[in-house]
Amino acid sequence: MQFNKPLTIVCIPAYNEERTIAKVILLSQTWANKVVVCDDGSIDMTSDIATRLGAEVIKHEKNMGKGVALRTMFEYAKTLNPDAVITLDADGQHMPDEIPKLLEPILSEQADAVIGSRYIEGSWTDAPFYRKVGLRLVNFLCRKSGNSVVKDTQSGFRVYSKRAFDTVLQCEAKGFGIEAEQLATLVKNGFKIIEVPITVRYKGLEKTSKKNPLKHGTELISIALRLIVEERPLLLLGIPGSIAIIMGVISGVYLLWYFNITRVF
């Protein structure tokens, strides 16, 4: 299905997603004028599959990180002057057929940004226990860093209006901390953000994270603490307190992750 107005673009960062990318692209094409994929240094057939399915593919020769992949696609999308830009993951966690309910508040001008949320009424997820605990902690820190009431600060399923899209282009995080920075930037600039319940599945997917959970969690916490230092420094207890917080969080998340896999403390 093609639309003359409004112009909607789906941006999908992808790294070694040959098993799932086809379904994500095909379902996304139903709701967008164009699907853009950034192959972030994949060594499998991600780029070939995306190209054959008619997506606009931008390839990084080496893995640069999710933040860089999103910025690469955003810079391209800006040349098309879109009315709305949609982001979702390539690994099959997100359901592209839920795009319309995230898109509607943007097109009706009820919001500047819409976040697909796992933590509000009507949502559903089968995330493993250790991931739920880690995400709740990261969400807490990110809300404090950006003075935000958004419950799912790490959701990669989002829609941005034209104005909000121009603002998130300013974000500089290279890795998975990009979502937290984008959210903090939008809040700082006074944009209206709403959350919409979505379905996020983990079971049955080959691997929903390309990083060790400990490294992933550490990166997200580091970004949140950096934002707190920049925007709300009085929230921290100084450098010693910050170090203690980081070490405690990392140790706790690692313990839960290791126990979930081995059932051994």
N, C-alpha and C positions, 0 to 999 in steps of 0.2 A: 504494500500500500504506500502511495506517495502523496505528500501534502504540498500544496502551494504555499499556504500560510497556516500556522507560523512555521518558521524554520527551526527544526529541532535536530540536535546532533548528539549521538551517543559516543562517549569516549571510554575505551576499555584498555586499561594497562594489562599487559600479559607477559608472563615469563614461564616458558616451558608448559604451555597449556594445550597441547595438541589433542588431548583426550576430551576436552570440554568446550574449546573455543567455538567450534562449529555451531553447536546448539545455542550458545549465548548470542552469537552474531545473528543467526537466522531469526530468533525470536525478537531480538532488538530491532531488526530491520522493519518489523511490522509497525513500529511506533515512531520511527525517525526518518528524516530525509536522508541522513548519512550516518554510517557507523565508521568510527575511526578507531584503529587498533594501534597501540604502540608496542611492538615486540621489543621488550627490554633485554636484548642479548640472549634470546633463547637459542638452544642448540638442538631443538627438535623441529617439527614441521609447523609450528604455530603460524609463522609468516605465510607459508605456502597455502595453508588451509584458509586463512583469513583473506588472502588475495583472491583465491579461486571463488570465494563466496561473495566477492564484490565489495569488501570493506576497503577503506582507505588505510593502507598500512604504512606506518613510519617505523623504521627499524634502527635500534641502537646496536652498534657492533659489540658492545659489552654491557653487562648488567649495571645500570646506573642507579636503580632504586625507584620505588613507586612515585615519589614526589617529582623526580626528574621526568619520568614517563608521562605523568599527568600534565606537567608544564609544557612538554613537547607537543602534546595533543592540543592543549589549550591555545598555544600560540598559533597552531595551524587553524583551529576552529575560529579564532578571532578574525582571520582573513575572510571568513564566510559570513560574518555579521549575523550570528544566530540569535534567535529569540529566546532559546532555552538550551542549556547544555546539561546532559545527563551523564553521570559516571556510575559504573558498576564493575564488579570484579569478573574476571574471566574464568574462574575456577568452578563455577556452577553454584556457588552459595546463594546468589541472588536470583530472583525470578523475574526475567525481563517482562513477563506479562503483567507485572505490577507497576510498570512504568506509567501507565495512564493516571493512576491515583496519586503518584508523586508529581506528575506534570500538571495536573488540573489546577492546584493552588497557584502555580506560577502563571499559567495562561489566563487565569481569572483575576490576576493581580492581588491575590490575598496574601502572598508571601514573596520574599526575595530569594529565599533558599528553602528547600525542603529536604529533610533528612529522613531516610528510611530507617526506622527504629526497631530494635529488638526488645526494647524495655518499656513499651507503653501498651495499654489495653488493646487487644486485637492482634498483637504480634505473636509469632511462634518461632522457636528455635530449638534445636537439639544439640546445642554447643556442649562439649564436655565440661565437667565440673571445674577443672583447673583453669580452663579458659574463661568460664563465667566469673570466677573469683578474680582472676587477673584483670579482666576487662572492667569489672566494677571498681577496682582500685584506680585503674588508669582513668576511667570516666570521672571519678571523684576529683582527681588531681587536675584534669583538663577543665572541668567546670570551675574550679577555683582559679585556674590560671587565666581563664577568659571571662570570668564573672558571668557564666552562662547557665541557663536552666535546662539546656539540652541534655537528655538522659543518655543517648547513644552517640558519644562524641567520636567514636572510632568507625562508625558506619561508612563504608565506601559507596553506598547506594544513595546518590544525591541528585538533585536538580537545582541548577542555578539560573536565575533570570539574567538578562543581558547586563544589568547594572552590577549585580552581585558577581557575575562571571568576570567582569573587568577588574573587580577588587581582588578576587582570589588569585588572579594572575600575579599579584605582587608577592605571594608566598614563596619561601625559599627552601623549605625543608626538602631533603633529598630522598628520605626513606619513608617508612610507614607513619612517621610523625606528621605528615603533610595534612591529614584530616584535622588534627588538633589545631594546627596553625591556621588552616583555612577558617575554621569555626571561630577561633579567637579574633581573627582579622575582621570577619563579618560582624561579630558582636561589637567590636571596637568602633566600627564605622556606622553602627546604628541600623543595620539591616534587620528586617523582620524574618525570623526563622521559625518554621514549624516542623514538627515531627509527624510522620505518618507510619502506622504499623505495617511491618513487612514480614515475610517468611524468610528465614535464613537457615539453610540446612548444612550440616557437616558430615553426618553419617552417610557412608556410601561413596563419598568423594575420596579420591586417591590421596591428596594431601592439600589441605586448605591453607597452609602457610609454608613458604619456602625458607623460613628462618627457624632456627632453634627457638622454642618458646621463651627461653631465658633471655636470649639476645633480643628477641622481638620486644619483650616486656621492658627490658632495660632501655631500649631506644625510645619507646613511647613515654616512659617515665622521665627520661632525660629531657625530651622535648617539652613535656608539661612543666618541669621545674625551670627550664630556661624561660618559658613564657611567664611563669610566676615572677622570676627575678626581674624580667623586663617590665612587666605591667603592674605587679602587686608585691614588691619586695618585702613588705612588712609581714607578709604571711609566713615567710620562712624564719627559721630560728637561727639564721646565720649559717656559715659554711659547715661547722661541725654537725649541726642539726640536720642539714641537708644530706651530708654523707651518711649519717646514721639512718635517715629515712630510706635512702636509696638501698643501702646494704640490707636493711630489714625487709624491704619489699622484695628485692631480688631473691633473698634466701627463702622467703615464704612462698613465692610463686614457683621457684625451682623445686621445693619440697613437694608441693601439690602436683606438679607436672611429673616428677619422678615416681611418686607413689601411684599416680594414675596409670602409669605404664607398667611398673614392676610389682606393685602392691607390697613393696618393701620400703620401710623408712630408713 
